[in-house]
Amino acid sequence: MLSISRFLLKNQAVLVSRQLQRTRSSQTDGETRIAHILKEKFPSATSLKVVDISGGCGAMYEVHIESNEFKGKRTVQQHQLVNQALKEEIQGMHGLRIFTDVPRE
């Protein structure tokens, strides 16, 4: 019988292994679709990262985007722009985390 610490260690190794496989594999369809929409809406974006944080079911995403279009806008205005761009996709989500920034000069 496995001790609790052995069990946790074994399962932690499996979790880390799955995370490594996920980072090496291609994006999910939802991540790709959202990234495409954001690239079209923010063509001057210097950095864009979309991650399905729901475990792969597409219910929750995290978006990191850096664009000159955010220059001079408050954070809430930047987030409103992202929300507007993803208006259709958001309807099918449980949540969306948004991180915006202006490129450093």
Backbone torsions as a table, in degrees:
resi	resn	phi	psi	omega
1	MET	NA	134.2	-179.7
2	LEU	-75.4	139.5	172.5
3	SER	-73.2	162.7	-179.1
4	ILE	-60.9	-43.5	-178.6
5	SER	-64.6	-38.2	177.0
6	ARG	-65.4	-42.1	179.0
7	PHE	-60.3	-48.3	179.8
8	LEU	-62.8	-42.5	179.7
9	LEU	-62.6	-42.9	179.4
10	LYS	-63.8	-45.5	-179.6
11	ASN	-69.6	-32.7	177.0
12	GLN	-64.5	-40.8	178.9
13	ALA	-62.8	-39.1	178.2
14	VAL	-65.7	-42.8	179.7
15	LEU	-62.5	-46.9	178.7
16	VAL	-61.3	-42.1	178.8
17	SER	-60.9	-43.0	178.9
18	ARG	-65.8	-38.5	178.8
19	GLN	-65.0	-39.8	178.4
20	LEU	-65.1	-41.3	177.9
21	GLN	-62.5	-40.1	-178.7
22	ARG	-64.4	-41.3	-178.3
23	THR	-71.9	-27.4	178.9
24	ARG	-81.9	-25.8	-177.5
25	SER	-81.5	170.7	-179.6
26	SER	-73.3	169.4	179.7
27	GLN	-68.8	157.7	174.5
28	THR	-73.0	166.4	178.3
29	ASP	-59.5	-41.3	-179.9
30	GLY	-64.0	-43.3	178.3
31	GLU	-61.4	-43.5	-180.0
32	THR	-63.8	-45.1	-179.1
33	ARG	-62.0	-46.3	-179.4
34	ILE	-65.9	-42.7	178.6
35	ALA	-61.0	-41.5	179.5
36	HIS	-62.0	-45.0	179.5
37	ILE	-61.9	-44.8	-178.6
38	LEU	-68.5	-35.0	176.4
39	LYS	-64.3	-37.3	177.6
40	GLU	-69.4	-41.6	-177.1
41	LYS	-75.2	-33.1	-178.6
42	PHE	-123.7	72.9	-175.3
43	PRO	-64.4	-21.5	179.8
44	SER	-92.9	11.9	179.2
45	ALA	-61.2	128.9	179.8
46	THR	-92.7	-16.2	179.4
47	SER	-150.4	135.5	179.0
48	LEU	-148.5	128.2	177.7
49	LYS	-139.9	128.2	177.8
50	VAL	-123.3	126.9	-178.2
51	VAL	-130.1	129.0	173.7
52	ASP	-78.1	108.6	-177.8
53	ILE	-100.5	15.1	179.9
54	SER	-94.7	2.4	-177.6
55	GLY	92.0	10.1	176.1
56	GLY	107.9	-5.1	-177.8
57	CYS	-86.6	-7.7	176.2
58	GLY	81.4	18.6	-178.3
59	ALA	-90.0	-19.7	-178.5
60	MET	-148.5	135.0	-178.1
61	TYR	-128.5	157.3	173.1
62	GLU	-122.5	129.0	-177.5
63	VAL	-120.4	127.9	173.5
64	HIS	-117.5	119.8	-179.1
65	ILE	-139.8	135.6	179.1
66	GLU	-121.9	120.8	-175.6
67	SER	-151.6	147.5	175.4
68	ASN	-67.6	-19.4	177.7
69	GLU	-63.7	-17.1	179.7
70	PHE	-88.4	-8.1	-176.3
71	LYS	-58.9	131.0	178.7
72	GLY	80.3	0.0	-179.9
73	LYS	-104.8	145.3	175.3
74	ARG	-71.2	160.2	-178.4
75	THR	-54.5	-43.9	-178.7
76	VAL	-62.7	-36.6	177.4
77	GLN	-68.5	-38.4	176.9
78	GLN	-61.4	-44.7	-179.3
79	HIS	-67.0	-34.9	177.4
80	GLN	-63.5	-38.2	177.0
81	LEU	-61.9	-42.8	179.2
82	VAL	-66.7	-44.5	178.0
83	ASN	-58.7	-42.1	179.8
84	GLN	-64.4	-41.5	179.4
85	ALA	-63.0	-33.4	-176.4
86	LEU	-103.8	20.3	-174.5
87	LYS	-49.1	-47.7	-178.4
88	GLU	-67.8	-43.0	-177.2
89	GLU	-68.5	-35.1	-177.1
90	ILE	-61.6	-29.8	-178.5
91	GLN	-58.0	-30.1	-178.9
92	GLY	-97.9	7.6	-177.4
93	MET	-103.8	157.4	171.3
94	HIS	-89.8	-27.9	-178.5
95	GLY	-166.8	159.8	179.2
96	LEU	-145.8	120.9	174.5
97	ARG	-97.2	130.3	-177.7
98	ILE	-122.2	130.9	175.2
99	PHE	-126.8	117.6	-178.9
100	THR	-120.3	156.7	178.0
101	ASP	-160.6	162.7	175.4
102	VAL	-102.9	136.7	-179.8
103	PRO	-58.4	144.3	176.0
104	ARG	-74.7	141.5	-179.0
105	GLU	-94.2	NA	NA
